Amino acid sequence: MKYHFKVHKEKSGYWAEGVEITWAHTQGNTLEELRANMKEVLELCLEEPNRGSSFVPPLPDPSVRGRNIAEVAPDPSIAMAVLLRRSRIKSRMSQRQTALKLGIKHFSQYQRLEKGETANPELRTLANLKKLFPKFSVDAVLT
């Protein structure tokens, strides 16, 4: 899961704007600093909407290419949380319904899966996710 940023050079440094996540903007004095800042702002943008709203950020567009385009991958746990939340909302299920269908006894355990800082499913849970959401791709989390 790699998002894209359009990178701009100016006299005093660099700035970047998200391609898929258009509200993601950042800057840096060096390209190294800019890259770290792009990852940070991307992860903030992916995580923040997860706090009690039904908004799900767009997925990366694999066709985006260009000279000044940088690819930025979020932490796999954040990618996992975003993809899981997206699958659940597209299936029109609540967190509680999803937890029950996955065989998760405690609702709070499921909620942890939709938070980037705590999303770390067991293999059994991943297998159950694939059964419940056939289009769910673990590969997308890791690429």
N, C-alpha and C positions, 0 to 999 in steps of 0.2 A: 504494500500500500504506500505509494509515493505520490505526494501532492506536488504541485508546481508553483514556482514563484518566478515572476519576471524581475530580473535584476537590472538596476540602473546605476550608472557611475556618475558621480559628480565630483567637483574639485575637492571637496572635503571628505569624501568617502563614498559609501554605497547605500542604496535603499532598495527595498524589494516590496512587491505587492503580490498577493496570492492570486492565482489564476482561477482555481475552482472555488476557493474561499476568498471572495473578493474583499471582505472586511479585514483580512489579515495583512497588516503593513508593519514593516520594521526597517531598521537602519543599522549601520555599523561602520566603524572607521576603516576596518580591513575586511577582506573577503572572509577570513576565518571568523571574525566577530559577527559578520552578517549571517554566515551559515548557522552559527550557534543561535543567533536571535531568531532566524527563520524557524528553526526547530521549536524553540520556546513558544513563539507566537502561534505556530500551527497547533501545538499541543493544547495551548490555552483555548484556542477557538474550537477545537474538537471536544474538549472536556466541558467547557462552560455551559453550552446549551443542554448538557445532560442533567443539569440540576433542576429537575422538576418541570420541564417543558416537553412538549411533543415534537419540537423541532429536531430534525436530524440533519447534520451537515451533509453536503453533497459528497459523493465518492470521487476519487481522482479520475481524471480523464486520460486514459493511456495514449490517446492520439496527440496530446499536447507535445509539441516539439518547437525548437527554435534556438536561435543563437544565444540569447540572453536568458534562457530558461534554466532554472535550477530545480532538481528533484530533491524533495525533502521527505524522509520517512519518519512518521511518529514512532514513539516507543511501541513495541508490539502489544503491551498491555492496554495502551490507549486505543490502538487499532482494533483490538479484540472487543473492547467495550463499545466502540462506535458501531462495529459491524453487528454485534449481538443486538444492540438497541435498535438498530435499523431493521433487522430481521423481525424482531418482536413487533415493532410498530407497524411494519408493512403487513404483518399477519393479523393485525388488529387485536392483539392480546395485551392484557395487563401484565405487570411484573408478577403478580400473584398467580395468574393463570399459567404463565410460562413456567414459573417455579414448580407448580403442581405437575405439569406435563413432562417436565424434565426429571421428576422424582426427587426434587430438592425439598427436604422436609421443613427447613427454616427459611422463611421469606427473606430474611436479612442476608442469608448466604447467596441468594440469587442477586439481590441488590448489589452485592460486592462485585459481581461479574460485570455489571454495567458501569462501574467506576474504574477509570484508568489506573488509578493508584493501587487498586486491589484486584483487578481482573487477572486471575491466574487459575483457570479451570483445570481440573484433573482430566486425565484421558477419558475416563468414563463419561464425564460431563460433555467433553468434546464429541464423543460418539453419539450421545443423546441429542446434542445440538444439531448434529448433521441429520439425524432422523426427523427431528421436529422441523428443522428449516433446511430442506434439501439443497437449496442454493447457497447456504452458508459455506464459505471457503476459508479454511485455516491457512491455505497458501496465501490468500490476500493479506492476512495478518502479518505474515512473515516476509513478504516481499516489499 
